[in-house]
Amino acid sequence: MKLTQIIHWPAEKISQRVLYLLMGLVGIVFLLFFFVGFDRPYMENPDFNAPLFTDAVLLLGILFLLLVVVLVLVRGLLDIRKWHGDGEGYENNVPRRKITHGLLGGLLVIVTLSAFGASAEPLQINDRLFSDRLWLKVADMFIYTGLALLVAAIAAVSYGATRYKRKGKPK
């Protein structure tokens, strides 16, 4: 397959192939993690496991995180002129600037509320007491924020699925 052929593919086909590639990579790393050297004992405490491919799982997560951050930043930089170019902030009669400000404000409110509600109680982890107040609150904040956003996404998808009507579809 030549690069000139891939350039002419529709975006749906390219994104589908990228998804399959990423899913295959994740599958291979997790299969290696669970089936190759999973039962190795931890040197400091033999009661715990020290899987051989732990570093590969962590590295894959970090690489995906960096990839997402880079893609979001590049997309944001490419679209920056759209944000400031329009006077009203409407695109195809949709108030995109108001929607963007509403979503960013909502995210800020959720993060702030979850930061205030986060616990800083010390945790017992592997027979050691973890009592760093800042990191306990930050971890709890991310958990609460993630749960709130997950509930909001499920609610939005459920609401959208009940309102989905395709034009031109025979009844």
LOLODO-588046 format. One line per 3 residues: their letters; for each residue x, y, z of N, C-alpha, C, O. Coordinates in nm, 3 decimals, padded with zeros to 5 digits. Layout:
BEGIN
a> X:Y:Z:X:Y:Z:X:Y:Z:X:Y:Z | ...;
This chain:
BEGIN
mkl> 00.084:-00.116:00.000:00.000:00.000:00.000:00.089:00.124:00.000:00.184:00.134:00.078 | 00.058:00.217:-00.088:00.137:00.338:-00.102:00.072:00.453:-00.026:-00.049:00.454:-00.003 | 00.155:00.550:00.011:00.105:00.666:00.083:00.007:00.745:-00.002:-00.086:00.806:00.051;
tqi> 00.026:00.745:-00.133:-00.065:00.820:-00.220:-00.206:00.760:-00.217:-00.303:00.832:-00.239 | -00.217:00.631:-00.191:-00.349:00.569:-00.180:-00.417:00.610:-00.049:-00.537:00.637:-00.047 | -00.341:00.615:00.059:-00.398:00.648:00.190:-00.446:00.793:00.193:-00.546:00.823:00.259;
ihw> -00.379:00.882:00.123:-00.417:01.024:00.122:-00.557:01.042:00.066:-00.628:01.134:00.106 | -00.598:00.956:-00.025:-00.729:00.970:-00.088:-00.840:00.897:-00.014:-00.955:00.900:-00.057 | -00.808:00.831:00.096:-00.911:00.765:00.176:-00.998:00.869:00.246:-00.951:00.978:00.277;
pae> -01.124:00.836:00.270:-01.206:00.928:00.350:-01.159:00.928:00.496:-01.096:00.833:00.542 | -01.192:01.035:00.567:-01.148:01.049:00.706:-01.200:00.936:00.793:-01.131:00.893:00.886 | -01.318:00.886:00.764:-01.376:00.777:00.844:-01.290:00.651:00.835:-01.268:00.583:00.935;
kis> -01.242:00.620:00.716:-01.160:00.500:00.698:-01.025:00.516:00.766:-00.974:00.420:00.826 | -00.965:00.635:00.759:-00.836:00.659:00.824:-00.851:00.648:00.975:-00.770:00.583:01.040 | -00.954:00.712:01.031:-00.973:00.708:01.175:-01.004:00.566:01.223:-00.965:00.527:01.333;
qrv> -01.074:00.490:01.141:-01.103:00.350:01.175:-00.974:00.268:01.180:-00.956:00.187:01.270 | -00.885:00.288:01.086:-00.758:00.216:01.084:-00.669:00.257:01.201:-00.601:00.173:01.261 | -00.669:00.385:01.234:-00.590:00.432:01.348:-00.645:00.371:01.477:-00.569:00.330:01.564;
lyl> -00.779:00.367:01.489:-00.839:00.306:01.607:-00.801:00.158:01.618:-00.766:00.112:01.727 | -00.806:00.085:01.508:-00.768:-00.056:01.510:-00.621:-00.073:01.549:-00.586:-00.164:01.624 | -00.536:00.014:01.498:-00.394:00.008:01.531:-00.371:00.032:01.680:-00.296:-00.041:01.745;
lmg> -00.436:00.135:01.733:-00.420:00.165:01.876:-00.478:00.054:01.964:-00.419:00.018:02.066 | -00.592:00.000:01.925:-00.651:-00.110:02.002:-00.561:-00.233:01.998:-00.546:-00.302:02.099 | -00.502:-00.261:01.884:-00.409:-00.373:01.874:-00.286:-00.353:01.961:-00.240:-00.446:02.027;
lvg> -00.233:-00.232:01.961:-00.117:-00.201:02.043:-00.149:-00.218:02.191:-00.072:-00.279:02.265 | -00.263:-00.164:02.234:-00.304:-00.178:02.374:-00.326:-00.325:02.408:-00.285:-00.370:02.515 | -00.390:-00.399:02.319:-00.413:-00.542:02.342:-00.284:-00.620:02.358:-00.272:-00.703:02.447;
ivf> -00.188:-00.593:02.272:-00.060:-00.664:02.280:00.012:-00.632:02.410:00.065:-00.722:02.476 | 00.015:-00.504:02.448:00.085:-00.466:02.571:00.018:-00.530:02.692:00.087:-00.579:02.782 | -00.114:-00.531:02.698:-00.181:-00.590:02.813:-00.171:-00.742:02.814:-00.164:-00.802:02.921;
llf> -00.171:-00.805:02.698:-00.148:-00.950:02.695:-00.008:-00.983:02.745:00.010:-01.078:02.822 | 00.090:-00.906:02.702:00.226:-00.926:02.753:00.232:-00.902:02.904:00.298:-00.976:02.977 | 00.162:-00.799:02.950:00.163:-00.767:03.092:00.108:-00.883:03.176:00.166:-00.918:03.279;
ffv> -00.003:-00.941:03.133:-00.068:-01.044:03.214:-00.012:-01.184:03.193:-00.022:-01.267:03.284 | 00.046:-01.212:03.077:00.087:-01.350:03.050:00.238:-01.372:03.046:00.282:-01.487:03.038 | 00.318:-01.267:03.051:00.463:-01.284:03.050:00.521:-01.219:03.176:00.524:-01.096:03.187;
gfd> 00.565:-01.299:03.266:00.633:-01.250:03.386:00.544:-01.177:03.485:00.592:-01.091:03.559 | 00.416:-01.210:03.490:00.325:-01.141:03.582:00.348:-01.182:03.727:00.329:-01.102:03.818 | 00.390:-01.306:03.748:00.403:-01.360:03.884:00.542:-01.341:03.944:00.575:-01.407:04.043;
rpy> 00.623:-01.254:03.888:00.755:-01.229:03.947:00.739:-01.165:04.084:00.661:-01.070:04.098 | 00.809:-01.214:04.184:00.796:-01.152:04.318:00.870:-01.018:04.325:00.973:-00.998:04.260 | 00.815:-00.930:04.403:00.875:-00.800:04.427:00.994:-00.818:04.520:00.982:-00.886:04.622;
men> 01.108:-00.761:04.487:01.232:-00.787:04.562:01.224:-00.741:04.708:01.273:-00.811:04.796 | 01.163:-00.626:04.734:01.157:-00.575:04.871:01.057:-00.651:04.957:01.077:-00.665:05.078 | 00.951:-00.700:04.895:00.849:-00.774:04.969:00.795:-00.884:04.879:00.715:-00.854:04.790;
pdf> 00.835:-01.008:04.896:00.794:-01.118:04.807:00.645:-01.149:04.809:00.597:-01.227:04.727 | 00.570:-01.089:04.902:00.425:-01.110:04.903:00.356:-01.037:04.788:00.242:-01.068:04.756 | 00.425:-00.941:04.726:00.369:-00.864:04.616:00.430:-00.909:04.484:00.540:-00.964:04.480;
nap> 00.356:-00.884:04.376:00.405:-00.913:04.241:00.475:-00.791:04.183:00.443:-00.677:04.216 | 00.571:-00.817:04.095:00.637:-00.711:04.020:00.636:-00.755:03.873:00.737:-00.805:03.823 | 00.523:-00.735:03.803:00.514:-00.781:03.664:00.625:-00.723:03.576:00.669:-00.609:03.594;
lft> 00.668:-00.804:03.482:00.780:-00.768:03.395:00.747:-00.648:03.306:00.833:-00.564:03.283 | 00.625:-00.641:03.257:00.589:-00.537:03.160:00.515:-00.419:03.222:00.439:-00.351:03.153 | 00.535:-00.395:03.351:00.472:-00.279:03.416:00.520:-00.149:03.351:00.440:-00.059:03.327;
dav> 00.648:-00.141:03.323:00.702:-00.020:03.259:00.641:00.003:03.121:00.618:00.117:03.082 | 00.615:-00.105:03.048:00.555:-00.090:02.914:00.413:-00.035:02.924:00.374:00.049:02.843 | 00.336:-00.080:03.022:00.200:-00.029:03.040:00.204:00.119:03.078:00.128:00.199:03.024;
lll> 00.293:00.155:03.170:00.306:00.295:03.210:00.354:00.382:03.095:00.304:00.492:03.075 | 00.450:00.334:03.020:00.502:00.409:02.906:00.394:00.429:02.800:00.384:00.537:02.741 | 00.314:00.326:02.775:00.206:00.338:02.677:00.105:00.444:02.722:00.059:00.524:02.641;
gil> 00.071:00.444:02.850:-00.020:00.545:02.902:00.036:00.685:02.889:-00.035:00.778:02.851 | 00.164:00.701:02.921:00.227:00.833:02.910:00.235:00.877:02.764:00.211:00.994:02.734 | 00.268:00.785:02.674:00.275:00.821:02.532:00.139:00.862:02.478:00.128:00.958:02.402;
fll> 00.033:00.790:02.517:-00.101:00.828:02.474:-00.140:00.964:02.529:-00.200:01.045:02.459 | -00.106:00.989:02.655:-00.135:01.119:02.715:-00.063:01.231:02.640:-00.123:01.334:02.609 | 00.065:01.212:02.612:00.140:01.313:02.538:00.085:01.333:02.397:00.078:01.446:02.349;
lvv> 00.046:01.224:02.332:-00.012:01.234:02.198:-00.141:01.315:02.200:-00.162:01.400:02.114 | -00.225:01.289:02.298:-00.350:01.364:02.309:-00.323:01.512:02.336:-00.386:01.598:02.275 | -00.231:01.541:02.426:-00.199:01.680:02.458:-00.145:01.753:02.334:-00.186:01.865:02.306;
vlv> -00.056:01.689:02.261:00.000:01.751:02.140:-00.109:01.772:02.035:-00.116:01.879:01.974 | -00.194:01.673:02.014:-00.300:01.688:01.914:-00.400:01.797:01.952:-00.444:01.873:01.866 | -00.434:01.805:02.079:-00.527:01.909:02.124:-00.463:02.047:02.109:-00.529:02.141:02.065;
lvr> -00.336:02.061:02.145:-00.269:02.189:02.130:-00.257:02.231:01.984:-00.279:02.347:01.950 | -00.221:02.137:01.899:-00.209:02.170:01.756:-00.344:02.210:01.699:-00.354:02.308:01.625 | -00.449:02.134:01.735:-00.583:02.169:01.686:-00.626:02.305:01.738:-00.686:02.384:01.665;
gll> -00.596:02.334:01.864:-00.630:02.464:01.921:-00.557:02.578:01.853:-00.615:02.684:01.828 | -00.430:02.556:01.822:-00.354:02.660:01.754:-00.403:02.682:01.611:-00.403:02.794:01.561 | -00.445:02.573:01.546:-00.496:02.588:01.410:-00.631:02.659:01.406:-00.663:02.729:01.310;
dir> -00.710:02.642:01.511:-00.843:02.701:01.513:-00.849:02.836:01.584:-00.956:02.893:01.598 | -00.735:02.887:01.628:-00.736:03.009:01.708:-00.792:03.129:01.631:-00.854:03.216:01.691 | -00.770:03.133:01.503:-00.822:03.247:01.427:-00.974:03.241:01.415:-01.038:03.345:01.400;
kwh> -01.032:03.122:01.421:-01.178:03.112:01.418:-01.239:03.171:01.544:-01.348:03.228:01.539 | -01.170:03.158:01.655:-01.224:03.207:01.782:-01.236:03.358:01.781:-01.332:03.414:01.833 | -01.138:03.424:01.720:-01.136:03.569:01.726:-01.177:03.634:01.594:-01.190:03.756:01.587;
gdg> -01.199:03.554:01.490:-01.231:03.610:01.360:-01.375:03.655:01.347:-01.401:03.758:01.285 | -01.469:03.582:01.403:-01.610:03.617:01.390:-01.649:03.723:01.492:-01.594:03.729:01.602 | -01.746:03.805:01.453:-01.792:03.906:01.546:-01.886:03.850:01.651:-01.869:03.875:01.770;
egy> -01.985:03.774:01.608:-02.088:03.724:01.698:-02.055:03.588:01.758:-02.108:03.553:01.863 | -01.969:03.510:01.694:-01.937:03.378:01.745:-02.038:03.273:01.701:-02.053:03.170:01.767 | -02.107:03.298:01.591:-02.205:03.202:01.538:-02.147:03.132:01.416:-02.077:03.194:01.336;
enn> -02.177:03.007:01.403:-02.137:02.930:01.285:-02.255:02.843:01.246:-02.298:02.757:01.322 | -02.309:02.866:01.125:-02.428:02.796:01.077:-02.546:02.813:01.174:-02.619:02.719:01.202 | -02.560:02.934:01.224:-02.668:02.968:01.315:-02.658:02.898:01.451:-02.758:02.890:01.523;
vpr> -02.539:02.848:01.486:-02.515:02.783:01.615:-02.423:02.874:01.696:-02.316:02.912:01.647 | -02.463:02.909:01.819:-02.380:02.999:01.900:-02.261:02.926:01.960:-02.260:02.893:02.079 | -02.159:02.900:01.877:-02.048:02.817:01.923:-01.965:02.886:02.032:-01.912:02.817:02.119;
rki> -01.953:03.017:02.028:-01.876:03.086:02.132:-01.946:03.075:02.267:-01.880:03.055:02.369 | -02.078:03.089:02.269:-02.153:03.074:02.394:-02.144:02.930:02.446:-02.132:02.908:02.567 | -02.151:02.834:02.356:-02.140:02.693:02.396:-02.001:02.665:02.454:-01.989:02.598:02.556;
thg> -01.898:02.717:02.389:-01.762:02.698:02.437:-01.742:02.759:02.575:-01.686:02.697:02.665 | -01.789:02.882:02.592:-01.776:02.948:02.722:-01.856:02.874:02.828:-01.811:02.863:02.942 | -01.973:02.825:02.793:-02.054:02.750:02.888:-01.987:02.620:02.930:-01.988:02.585:03.048;
llg> -01.930:02.548:02.834:-01.861:02.423:02.866:-01.737:02.446:02.951:-01.712:02.373:03.047 | -01.658:02.548:02.916:-01.538:02.577:02.995:-01.575:02.624:03.136:-01.510:02.588:03.234 | -01.680:02.705:03.146:-01.726:02.749:03.278:-01.778:02.632:03.361:-01.750:02.623:03.481;
gll> -01.854:02.542:03.297:-01.903:02.424:03.368:-01.790:02.335:03.416:-01.794:02.283:03.527 | -01.689:02.317:03.332:-01.573:02.237:03.372:-01.501:02.301:03.490:-01.460:02.232:03.583 | -01.485:02.431:03.485:-01.420:02.501:03.596:-01.499:02.486:03.725:-01.441:02.467:03.831;
viv> -01.632:02.493:03.716:-01.717:02.476:03.835:-01.703:02.334:03.890:-01.690:02.316:04.011 | -01.705:02.234:03.802:-01.693:02.094:03.846:-01.558:02.070:03.913:-01.551:02.006:04.018 | -01.452:02.120:03.852:-01.318:02.100:03.910:-01.307:02.172:04.045:-01.250:02.118:04.139;
tls> -01.362:02.293:04.055:-01.356:02.367:04.180:-01.435:02.297:04.290:-01.387:02.283:04.402 | -01.557:02.253:04.258:-01.638:02.184:04.357:-01.573:02.052:04.401:-01.577:02.017:04.519 | -01.516:01.981:04.306:-01.452:01.854:04.344:-01.324:01.879:04.423:-01.286:01.795:04.505;
afg> -01.257:01.991:04.401:-01.138:02.023:04.481:-01.178:02.053:04.626:-01.107:02.013:04.718 | -01.290:02.123:04.645:-01.336:02.151:04.780:-01.388:02.026:04.850:-01.375:02.012:04.971 | -01.448:01.935:04.773:-01.503:01.813:04.831:-01.403:01.701:04.846:-01.436:01.596:04.902;
asa> -01.283:01.720:04.797:-01.182:01.613:04.800:-01.132:01.589:04.942:-01.118:01.681:05.022 | -01.106:01.463:04.971:-01.059:01.423:05.103:-00.906:01.423:05.106:-00.840:01.398:05.005 | -00.852:01.451:05.224:-00.707:01.445:05.242:-00.671:01.348:05.354:-00.565:01.360:05.415;
epl> -00.759:01.253:05.380:-00.731:01.153:05.484:-00.615:01.065:05.441:-00.609:01.024:05.325 | -00.524:01.034:05.532:-00.411:00.946:05.497:-00.459:00.807:05.458:-00.560:00.757:05.509 | -00.387:00.744:05.365:-00.421:00.611:05.317:-00.311:00.512:05.354:-00.193:00.546:05.356;
qin> -00.352:00.390:05.382:-00.258:00.281:05.407:-00.238:00.207:05.275:-00.330:00.141:05.226 | -00.118:00.218:05.216:-00.090:00.157:05.087:00.032:00.067:05.102:00.141:00.114:05.137 | 00.015:-00.061:05.076:00.124:-00.159:05.087:00.197:-00.148:05.221:00.320:-00.141:05.227;
drl> 00.120:-00.147:05.326:00.171:-00.141:05.463:00.247:-00.012:05.494:00.325:-00.008:05.589 | 00.224:00.091:05.416:00.287:00.221:05.442:00.177:00.327:05.446:00.078:00.318:05.373 | 00.196:00.425:05.529:00.100:00.533:05.542:00.136:00.644:05.443:00.247:00.697:05.446;
fsd> 00.043:00.677:05.356:00.062:00.787:05.261:-00.018:00.905:05.312:-00.141:00.898:05.319 | 00.050:01.013:05.349:-00.019:01.124:05.414:00.010:01.259:05.351:-00.012:01.362:05.415 | 00.058:01.262:05.228:00.084:01.389:05.161:-00.050:01.454:05.124:-00.119:01.411:05.031;
rlw> -00.085:01.557:05.198:-00.218:01.619:05.188:-00.248:01.671:05.047:-00.359:01.653:04.997 | -00.152:01.735:04.983:-00.175:01.792:04.849:-00.209:01.684:04.748:-00.308:01.696:04.676 | -00.128:01.579:04.741:-00.149:01.477:04.639:-00.272:01.392:04.666:-00.334:01.340:04.573;
lkv> -00.308:01.376:04.793:-00.433:01.307:04.825:-00.553:01.387:04.775:-00.647:01.331:04.718 | -00.549:01.519:04.796:-00.659:01.604:04.748:-00.663:01.609:04.596:-00.772:01.606:04.537 | -00.547:01.617:04.531:-00.543:01.622:04.385:-00.597:01.492:04.325:-00.675:01.495:04.229;
adm> -00.557:01.380:04.380:-00.605:01.251:04.329:-00.756:01.239:04.348:-00.826:01.195:04.257 | -00.806:01.277:04.463:-00.949:01.272:04.490:-01.024:01.368:04.397:-01.132:01.336:04.348 | -00.966:01.486:04.373:-01.029:01.584:04.285:-01.044:01.527:04.143:-01.149:01.543:04.081;
fiy> -00.938:01.462:04.093:-00.947:01.405:03.958:-01.048:01.292:03.952:-01.117:01.276:03.851 | -01.058:01.213:04.057:-01.157:01.104:04.059:-01.298:01.162:04.056:-01.381:01.117:03.977 | -01.326:01.260:04.142:-01.459:01.321:04.145:-01.493:01.392:04.014:-01.605:01.382:03.964;
tgl> -01.395:01.463:03.958:-01.418:01.532:03.832:-01.446:01.432:03.720:-01.538:01.451:03.639 | -01.366:01.325:03.715:-01.388:01.223:03.612:-01.525:01.158:03.624:-01.592:01.136:03.523 | -01.567:01.128:03.745:-01.699:01.069:03.764:-01.810:01.165:03.723:-01.906:01.124:03.658;
all> -01.797:01.292:03.760:-01.898:01.391:03.723:-01.906:01.407:03.571:-02.016:01.414:03.515 | -01.792:01.412:03.505:-01.792:01.426:03.359:-01.846:01.300:03.291:-01.912:01.309:03.187 | -01.818:01.183:03.348:-01.871:01.059:03.294:-02.023:01.056:03.306:-02.091:01.015:03.211;
vaa> -02.076:01.097:03.419:-02.222:01.103:03.437:-02.282:01.204:03.339:-02.387:01.178:03.280 | -02.217:01.319:03.323:-02.267:01.420:03.229:-02.265:01.367:03.085:-02.358:01.394:03.009 | -02.160:01.293:03.047:-02.153:01.237:02.912:-02.264:01.133:02.890:-02.326:01.131:02.784;
iaa> -02.287:01.048:02.989:-02.394:00.948:02.977:-02.529:01.017:02.965:-02.614:00.975:02.886 | -02.551:01.122:03.045:-02.677:01.195:03.038:-02.694:01.262:02.901:-02.803:01.261:02.844 | -02.587:01.320:02.848:-02.595:01.387:02.717:-02.622:01.287:02.605:-02.702:01.314:02.515;
vsy> -02.557:01.171:02.611:-02.579:01.069:02.508:-02.721:01.016:02.519:-02.787:00.995:02.417 | -02.769:00.993:02.639:-02.906:00.943:02.658:-03.007:01.044:02.607:-03.103:01.008:02.539 | -02.987:01.171:02.640:-03.077:01.276:02.593:-03.073:01.286:02.441:-03.177:01.296:02.376;
gat> -02.953:01.282:02.384:-02.939:01.291:02.239:-03.000:01.171:02.167:-03.055:01.186:02.059 | -02.990:01.053:02.227:-03.046:00.933:02.164:-03.198:00.938:02.160:-03.259:00.883:02.068 | -03.260:01.004:02.258:-03.407:01.013:02.257:-03.455:01.118:02.159:-03.571:01.115:02.118;
ryk> -03.369:01.210:02.120:-03.407:01.319:02.028:-03.357:01.296:01.885:-03.368:01.386:01.802 | -03.303:01.181:01.857:-03.239:01.156:01.727:-03.345:01.125:01.623:-03.414:01.023:01.631 | -03.358:01.213:01.524:-03.450:01.192:01.413:-03.376:01.227:01.285:-03.329:01.339:01.269;
rkg> -03.366:01.133:01.196:-03.294:01.154:01.072:-03.392:01.197:00.964:-03.498:01.136:00.947 | -03.357:01.303:00.892:-03.444:01.352:00.784:-03.434:01.258:00.664:-03.328:01.203:00.636 | -03.542:01.242:00.596:-03.544:01.161:00.475:-03.548:01.012:00.500:-03.541:00.934:00.406;
kpk> -03.559:00.971:00.623:-03.565:00.828:00.657:-03.708:00.778:00.642:-03.799:00.833:00.704 | -03.730:00.675:00.561:-03.868:00.626:00.544:-03.920:00.566:00.674:-03.846:00.502:00.748 | -04.050:00.588:00.699:-04.108:00.538:00.823:-04.178:00.407:00.804:-04.232:00.351:00.899;
